[in-house]
Amino acid sequence: MRPLRLYTWALAAALYVPIGVMVALSFNNSKLPYVWGGFTLRWYQELLRWDQAWQAVFNSVVVALAVSFTATLLGMFMAYVLRQDKYLTISQVAVVMPEVSEALSFAAALWLVKTYVGVDLFGPVGVFLAHLAYTLPMAHVLLAPYMAYVSRSAVEAARIFGASELKTMTAVVMPILMPAFVATFLIVFANSFDTYVKTAFTTSPEFVTAPVLLWSYAARGRGDPTIYALASLMLLPSLVAAVIYFRAVKRYS
Amino acid sequence: MIRRVALAAFASVVLLFYVPFLALGYYISGGGELKLPSLSMVATTFLLAAATAVVAIAVAYPAAYYLAKYGSEFEFALLTAPLWVGTLLKAYSLLALFAIVEKFTGIALWGTAAGVLVGMVYEYLPYALLTLYAAVEKLSETPVTAARVLGASRLQAFFRVELPLTMPGVAAAFILIFLFAMGEVVMPAVLGAWKVYTFGSYVWDLYFKARDFFSGSVLSLVLAALSLLATYVVVRTIRSISI
């Protein structure tokens, strides 16, 4: 058991090394990744002055907020009402679909809409819909296990005392599910915020999000301290989501 | 009223996620010349995906075993949290790490298959952990105790009793990771520097460079069909996949 524990901790450490190195490099006062030139905030200052980066982060935040709010709310309704296995299976299949297939099919659909309806959805709307397409089943799958905590008797009691279906949902069901709702919201937010493939297939050249900007450096293998700073900032939603998620899960056990 | 909202939400899953696949069918029915990927590229993709799955499972198994048997919640959280970090961010952080590794050890990873493998294992390790964790957690102590009473050592009990019992979980993890890795785009592009060319990159290029909807649609559908089949197998082996 002792060697197993050591192994597990070593693995955990290894998992955080790359991310840790990148964050460290964003504070490194040297352009070379293998030279430590002392601590500096100048890359963050440069990032502050870089309008395109701000615009990209802003775009990502807006899309991620809209996506996570819609997906989590609708996902909760689905998880609460559609309890049969068949509905969950439909969502599970969507969750494990390879992302190129999914992204290409979405792009193909947008092209058809553009050709036959004459509406060009490539850009913010296309990105929003493409993100919603995969986060909605994801929210459903994530929320479904927590429905067991909504006791039938509480719901029936509310109904007997004259609460409408909607009132029961908002006053009884939602409070019980709040921690799960918040956790799922954050996970969907983090996911939508830093996903690249689906965005690439559905955006327009004018609508640049943070991952699209990051990709333009990453795909050419260019290391740049200002981009390290940008990427480090992009880690924040994931870290917050992870921490809150595990705290929320704990509240149910 | 809430039933209607839920059904509308379900309809939007079908409309947004599944109906677009019909658009692929439309482009296929339009016909065209099928540009198949080269055999060597398919071989590279297969080998990379299989290697990713095997390495990820081998690395994750001892940790998953520990977590399921003795681990604390904190340790579980620590190991699975990287699941929520995006692929592109992981790829970019490895890019920086590779530069440092190359400087100090002389081992060049960027632009090689080994580098892509490291990236994909890094990305899919949490999936292996979660699937194997679920499999180990279901083990009961009884067969192990029986084996021990009958004189098996702890290692023997593990290899002859527990490991075979978790094989469905291992198979499920393999299929899941293999499929994700087959369609992987980001890691080969960023860490393989477009030199390690895979199926995912090929579909990517068909759309972004060749604008060949026909071939892209055919290959995407093949990948999606494979994934459906595999999911069916996974769901049958492990009833509840927790992601």
Contacts between the chains, C-beta under 8 A, distances in Angstrom:
chain1	res1	chain2	res2	distance
A	1	B	66	7.5
A	1	B	69	8.0
A	1	B	70	6.0
A	4	B	62	5.8
A	4	B	63	7.9
A	4	B	65	6.8
A	4	B	66	4.1
A	4	B	70	7.5
A	5	B	66	6.2
A	5	B	70	7.3
A	7	B	62	5.2
A	7	B	63	6.4
A	7	B	66	7.1
A	8	B	62	7.3
A	8	B	63	4.4
A	8	B	66	4.7
A	8	B	67	6.8
A	8	B	71	7.1
A	8	B	75	6.4
A	8	B	79	7.1
A	9	B	75	7.9
A	11	B	59	6.8
A	11	B	60	7.9
A	11	B	63	5.0
A	11	B	79	6.9
A	12	B	63	7.9
A	12	B	75	7.3
A	12	B	78	4.9
A	12	B	79	5.3
A	15	B	79	6.9
A	15	B	82	5.1
A	15	B	122	7.5
A	15	B	125	7.0
A	16	B	82	7.7
A	17	B	97	7.0
A	18	B	90	6.8
A	18	B	93	4.1
A	18	B	94	5.0
A	18	B	96	7.6
A	18	B	97	4.8
A	18	B	122	6.9
A	19	B	82	7.8
A	19	B	85	6.8
A	19	B	89	7.7
A	19	B	90	7.6
A	19	B	93	5.2
A	21	B	93	6.6
A	21	B	96	5.9
A	21	B	97	5.1
A	21	B	100	6.9
A	22	B	92	6.9
A	22	B	93	3.8
A	22	B	96	5.3
A	22	B	97	7.7
A	25	B	96	5.6
A	33	B	96	5.1
A	33	B	99	4.6
A	33	B	100	5.4
A	33	B	103	7.9
A	34	B	99	6.5
A	34	B	100	4.8
A	34	B	103	4.0
A	34	B	104	6.8
A	74	B	5	7.4
A	74	B	8	7.8
A	74	B	9	3.7
A	74	B	12	7.1
A	75	B	9	7.1
A	77	B	2	6.2
A	77	B	5	4.8
A	77	B	6	4.2
A	77	B	9	5.4
A	78	B	6	5.1
A	78	B	9	4.8
A	78	B	10	5.8
A	78	B	13	7.8
A	80	B	2	7.3
A	80	B	6	7.0
A	81	B	2	5.9
A	81	B	3	5.4
A	81	B	5	7.8
A	81	B	6	3.6
A	81	B	7	7.8
A	82	B	6	5.4
A	82	B	7	7.6
A	82	B	10	6.0
A	87	B	10	6.3
A	89	B	235	7.3
A	90	B	10	7.7
A	90	B	13	6.7
A	90	B	14	7.4
A	90	B	18	8.0
A	91	B	13	6.5
A	92	B	231	7.3
A	92	B	235	7.1
A	92	B	241	6.5
A	93	B	228	6.6
A	93	B	231	5.5
A	94	B	13	6.6
A	94	B	17	4.9
A	94	B	18	7.7
A	95	B	243	5.9
A	96	B	176	6.7
A	96	B	179	7.3
A	96	B	180	7.8
A	96	B	227	6.4
A	96	B	231	5.2
A	96	B	234	7.7
A	96	B	241	7.7
A	96	B	243	7.8
A	97	B	17	7.9
A	97	B	224	6.3
A	97	B	227	5.7
A	98	B	179	6.1
A	98	B	180	6.4
A	98	B	182	6.6
A	98	B	183	3.1
A	98	B	200	7.8
A	98	B	223	5.2
A	98	B	224	6.9
A	98	B	227	5.4
A	99	B	183	6.3
A	99	B	185	7.5
A	100	B	183	4.6
A	100	B	185	5.7
A	100	B	200	5.1
A	100	B	203	4.9
A	100	B	204	6.6
A	100	B	220	6.6
A	100	B	223	6.9
A	101	B	183	6.3
A	101	B	203	7.9
A	101	B	220	4.2
A	101	B	221	7.3
A	101	B	223	4.8
A	101	B	224	4.2
A	101	B	227	7.2
A	102	B	17	7.3
A	102	B	20	7.9
A	102	B	224	7.7
A	104	B	24	7.1
A	104	B	203	6.3
A	104	B	207	5.9
A	104	B	216	5.7
A	104	B	217	7.2
A	104	B	220	4.6
A	105	B	20	4.1
A	105	B	21	4.7
A	105	B	23	6.0
A	105	B	24	5.0
A	105	B	217	8.0
A	105	B	220	6.3
A	105	B	224	7.7
A	106	B	16	8.0
A	106	B	20	4.8
A	107	B	207	6.6
A	108	B	20	6.6
A	108	B	23	3.9
A	108	B	24	5.4
A	108	B	26	7.4
A	108	B	27	5.7
A	108	B	213	6.5
A	108	B	217	6.4
A	109	B	19	7.1
A	109	B	20	3.8
A	109	B	22	7.9
A	109	B	23	4.0
A	111	B	23	7.5
A	111	B	213	7.5
A	112	B	23	5.1
A	112	B	26	6.3
A	129	B	16	6.1
A	132	B	12	7.5
A	132	B	16	6.1
A	133	B	13	7.7
A	133	B	16	3.7
A	133	B	17	4.7
A	133	B	20	7.5
A	134	B	17	6.9
A	136	B	9	6.8
A	136	B	12	6.5
A	136	B	13	5.3
A	136	B	16	7.1
A	136	B	17	7.7
A	137	B	13	5.4
A	137	B	17	6.4
A	138	B	243	7.9
A	140	B	13	7.4
A	141	B	243	6.4
A	142	B	243	7.7
A	145	B	242	7.7
A	164	B	1	8.0
A	165	B	1	5.5
A	165	B	2	5.2
A	166	B	1	5.8
A	166	B	2	6.4
A	169	B	2	5.4
A	187	B	84	6.1
A	190	B	84	5.3
A	190	B	86	7.6
A	191	B	84	7.2
A	191	B	86	7.3
A	193	B	86	7.6
A	194	B	85	7.4
A	194	B	86	3.0
A	194	B	88	6.5
A	194	B	89	5.7
A	195	B	86	6.0
A	195	B	87	7.9
A	195	B	88	7.9
A	196	B	86	7.2
A	196	B	87	7.1
A	196	B	88	4.5
A	196	B	186	6.2
A	197	B	185	5.5
A	197	B	186	6.7
A	200	B	208	7.9
A	201	B	207	7.0
A	211	B	86	6.9
A	211	B	88	5.3
A	214	B	88	5.8
A	214	B	89	7.6
A	214	B	92	6.3
A	215	B	88	6.3
A	217	B	92	7.7
A	218	B	88	6.3
A	218	B	91	6.1
A	218	B	92	4.7
A	218	B	95	6.5
A	218	B	189	8.0
A	218	B	190	4.6
A	219	B	189	5.3
A	219	B	190	6.0
A	219	B	194	7.8
A	221	B	95	6.4
A	221	B	110	6.3
A	221	B	111	7.7
A	221	B	190	7.2
A	221	B	193	5.4
A	223	B	95	6.2
A	223	B	96	5.4
A	223	B	99	5.9
A	227	B	92	7.5
A	228	B	96	6.7
A	231	B	89	5.6
A	231	B	92	5.3
A	231	B	93	7.0
A	234	B	86	7.5
A	234	B	89	5.9
A	235	B	85	6.6
A	235	B	89	6.2
A	238	B	84	4.5
A	238	B	85	4.6
A	238	B	86	6.9
A	238	B	89	7.6
A	239	B	81	7.8
A	241	B	84	5.2
A	242	B	77	7.1
A	242	B	81	3.9
A	242	B	84	5.0
A	245	B	84	7.4
A	246	B	73	7.0
A	246	B	76	8.0
A	246	B	77	4.1
A	246	B	81	7.6
A	250	B	73	6.5
